[in-house]
Amino acid sequence: MARVDFRLYLVTDRRQVPERGLLESLEAALAAGVPAVQLREKDLTGRELYRLAIEVRELTRRHGARLLVNDRLDVALAVEADGAHLPSDSFPVAEARRLLGPDRLIGVSTHSAVEAVEAQAEGADFVVLGPIYDTPSKRPFGSPLGPGVLRAARAEIAIPIFAIGGVTAANAPEVLAAGADGVAVISAILAAPDPKEAARALLAVLGGAR
């Protein structure tokens, strides 16, 4: 099974950086030490996503960071990404593993402790659990779950848990204390006035990039 060697997981959303541009923001965050990126641009066509993924793969390689592609295993394989991230309603982890092989990472989005347990049983390398706090990008998934869901999941699973949904450098200590191994963020870095400084602040709280 592939090893999860990071604590900060940056999820992309180019709509949060309309003026600065996604690649520029990623470059800044990666330069600060962000160790893993999930390319998640669900509205792009396969061709558009592939072209963007090539550029993001180049950036992550240059900075020694991991790249996972959201849901599109074909794109992940085509750009030689480090793995794929599966939404909670995507196809089974076992099928993803069959296609990706044993050495690539598979993360799964979960929205309850029960879903986290199921993801581990299916062979996920790690889960992203949330939304923990209120955040616009996660409102479609329901009300904030609160840190208690992290404690419940931690008691049931051994694989790493990443807290997502409104997580910032200010509240990251709370989710870590509740059992999260790391955090997954979008706006905390991408929507910040200075993505590099925002990434550094989070990494300082998390104890470094890896």
C-alpha positions in Angstrom: 0.0 0.0 0.0 1.3 3.5 -0.9 2.5 5.6 2.1 0.7 8.8 3.0 3.7 11.0 3.9 2.0 14.4 4.1 -0.2 16.4 6.5 -1.4 19.2 4.3 -3.5 18.4 1.2 -4.3 21.4 -1.1 -7.4 21.0 -3.2 -7.7 23.1 -6.3 -10.5 25.4 -7.3 -9.5 27.9 -10.0 -12.6 30.0 -9.3 -11.1 31.1 -6.1 -8.1 32.7 -7.8 -9.6 34.4 -10.9 -7.2 37.3 -10.9 -4.0 35.6 -9.8 -4.5 32.4 -11.7 -4.4 28.8 -10.4 -0.9 27.9 -11.6 0.6 31.0 -10.0 -1.1 30.3 -6.7 -0.1 26.7 -6.8 3.5 27.7 -7.5 3.5 30.0 -4.5 2.0 27.3 -2.2 4.3 24.6 -3.4 7.3 27.0 -2.9 6.2 27.3 0.7 6.3 23.5 1.1 2.8 22.2 0.4 3.5 18.5 0.0 0.4 17.3 -1.8 -2.2 18.7 -4.3 -5.5 17.3 -5.4 -6.5 18.6 -8.9 -10.2 19.0 -8.6 -11.7 21.0 -11.5 -14.9 19.1 -12.1 -16.4 21.4 -14.7 -13.5 20.9 -17.2 -13.8 18.6 -20.2 -11.4 15.6 -20.2 -9.1 17.4 -22.7 -9.1 20.6 -20.7 -8.4 18.7 -17.5 -5.6 16.7 -19.1 -3.9 19.9 -20.4 -4.1 21.5 -16.9 -3.0 18.3 -15.2 0.2 18.3 -17.3 1.1 21.7 -16.1 0.2 20.9 -12.5 2.2 17.7 -12.7 5.3 19.7 -13.8 4.9 22.1 -10.9 4.5 19.3 -8.3 7.5 17.4 -9.7 9.6 20.5 -9.5 8.8 21.0 -5.9 8.8 17.3 -4.9 5.1 17.2 -4.1 2.4 14.6 -4.6 -0.3 15.0 -7.2 -3.7 13.3 -7.0 -6.4 13.8 -9.6 -10.0 13.9 -8.6 -12.2 11.1 -9.9 -10.5 10.9 -13.4 -8.3 7.8 -13.3 -7.6 8.1 -17.0 -6.1 11.6 -16.5 -4.2 10.5 -13.4 -2.6 7.7 -15.3 -2.0 9.8 -18.4 0.1 12.4 -16.5 1.7 9.9 -14.2 0.1 11.4 -11.1 0.8 9.9 -7.7 -2.8 8.8 -7.3 -6.4 9.6 -7.5 -9.0 11.0 -5.2 -12.5 9.5 -5.3 -15.7 11.4 -4.3 -18.0 9.5 -2.0 -20.3 8.7 -4.9 -17.6 7.5 -7.3 -16.9 3.9 -8.3 -15.4 1.4 -5.9 -12.0 1.7 -4.4 -11.2 -1.9 -5.5 -11.7 -1.0 -9.1 -9.6 2.1 -8.8 -6.9 0.0 -7.2 -7.1 -2.5 -10.0 -6.5 0.2 -12.6 -4.0 2.3 -10.7 -1.9 -0.5 -9.2 -0.6 -0.9 -5.6 1.9 2.0 -5.6 -0.5 4.9 -6.3 -2.4 6.6 -3.6 -6.2 6.5 -3.4 -8.0 9.0 -1.2 -11.7 9.0 -0.6 -14.1 11.8 0.4 -16.3 10.9 3.3 -19.1 12.7 5.2 -19.5 10.5 8.3 -17.6 8.1 10.5 -19.5 5.2 8.9 -18.4 6.3 5.4 -14.8 6.5 6.7 -15.0 3.0 8.0 -16.3 1.8 4.7 -13.6 3.5 2.8 -10.9 1.8 4.9 -12.6 -1.6 4.4 -12.5 -1.0 0.7 -8.8 -0.4 0.6 -8.4 3.4 0.6 -5.1 4.8 1.7 -6.6 7.8 3.4 -9.9 9.6 3.9 -10.9 13.2 3.7 -13.7 13.8 6.2 -16.0 16.8 6.5 -17.3 19.4 6.3 -16.0 20.0 9.8 -16.8 23.8 9.9 -19.0 25.9 7.7 -17.6 26.8 4.3 -19.3 27.7 1.0 -17.7 25.0 -1.1 -19.0 22.3 1.2 -22.5 23.5 1.9 -24.0 21.1 -0.7 -22.8 18.3 1.5 -24.9 19.5 4.5 -24.4 21.2 7.8 -21.0 21.2 9.4 -20.2 18.0 11.2 -18.0 19.5 13.9 -14.8 18.0 15.3 -16.7 15.2 17.1 -17.0 13.3 13.8 -13.2 13.1 13.7 -13.1 11.6 17.1 -15.7 9.0 16.1 -13.8 8.1 13.0 -10.5 8.0 14.7 -11.8 5.4 17.1 -12.8 3.2 14.2 -10.1 3.4 11.6 -6.3 3.3 11.3 -5.7 5.0 8.0 -5.0 8.7 7.9 -7.9 11.2 8.3 -7.7 14.6 6.7 -10.2 17.2 8.0 -11.8 19.4 5.4 -14.3 22.3 5.4 -13.5 25.7 6.8 -10.2 24.5 8.3 -7.6 27.3 8.8 -4.4 27.8 10.7 -6.4 29.1 13.6 -8.6 26.0 14.0 -6.3 23.3 12.7 -5.1 22.5 16.3 -8.6 21.7 17.2 -9.1 19.2 14.4 -5.7 17.6 15.1 -6.6 17.2 18.8 -9.9 15.6 17.7 -7.9 12.9 15.8 -7.2 14.2 12.3 -3.8 13.4 10.9 -3.8 16.4 8.7 -6.0 18.9 6.9 -7.3 19.4 3.4 -7.9 23.0 2.4 -9.0 25.1 -0.6 -9.8 28.7 0.3 -7.4 28.8 3.3 -4.6 29.0 0.8 -6.0 29.7 -2.6 -8.3 32.6 -1.5 -5.6 34.1 0.7 -4.0 37.4 -0.2 -0.6 35.7 -0.1 -0.9 31.9 -0.7 2.7 31.3 0.2 2.3 32.9 3.6 -1.0 31.1 4.2 0.6 27.8 3.3 3.5 28.5 5.6 1.1 29.3 8.5 -0.7 26.0 8.1 2.5 24.0 7.8 3.8 25.6 11.0 0.7 24.4 12.8 0.9 21.0 11.3 4.6 20.5 12.1 6.0 20.8 8.6 5.3 19.5 5.2 5.8 15.8 6.0 
